[in-house]
Amino acid sequence: MLFWILVAYTGRVHHLLFRPSARPNHDLPLAARSVGHYRVGTDHRERSQKRPFFQVYWVVEGWGRITIRGQSHLFGPGQVAYYRPGDDHILNAIDDAWCYRFWTFDGDAAADIVTAFGLHDQSPRDVGPCPEHVFTQLEREIPDPLPGAELAAGATAYRLLSLVAAAGRAGSEEGETSIPDAAVATCRQQIDRHFANPDLDVTALATRLDLHRSTLCRRFQRIMGTSPSAYLAAKRLQHALALLTTTDLAIATVARRSGYADPDYFARRIRQITGQAPTDFRK
């Protein structure tokens, strides 16, 4: 109790919880190891030697610096950065109220999962507001010694990692993530609203945005993780499949309402992508 009174008085927080065992009790592909919540001042210096686990930081407010493999980076609100096993950990507060949350994880396939998510760059990235309620859930699960708690904590750790990977792409269950490029955000918005227009294509979108087609494609790919043409095709396909399975509209009508001017081309695309003819979805 004295600790929490001191925290309330000083405004500083050092809250750290570990799982009951040093190693996971289950052979999990990704296992939650610890979770923490720090609010520190300019006197805070975190320096530690190499550690055998992944550690991911998510800044809530204020600014600090994080040094990753010899490179120092500003690290602020809505940003995430991480250390790999074997990295030195070095963090310094710049503001007098730098608040961040973090979690650590290991597991048989942890490295493969991080790679599969495309998280190759460890330096700070803009991902949006910290989902503090998910961290609160992890704080309940990690120290729980009951059977099944370790599995639940692993799932929550995976969920947090997936939120980081999804940021800036198609949004997530926490709400659509803001896109830090106005042209890309507008492009996506135009596709979402007007995919049923068969005249809409990447060239038309680039013209509306006063960008060269290749510039728009490069920026869209970098932020969204897919090309604008692939995103447009996916929106049209999803809408078409929904109409095929939930309505009795004629195939030609479904094609037209999904952005396909030629019903024959539409039928070929459905078969090419799904392996089935449009009529097969109604059997």
Order of alpha helices (4+ residues) and beta strands (2+ residues): alpha-beta-beta-beta-beta-beta-beta-beta-beta-beta-alpha-beta-alpha-alpha-alpha-alpha-alpha-alpha-alpha-alpha
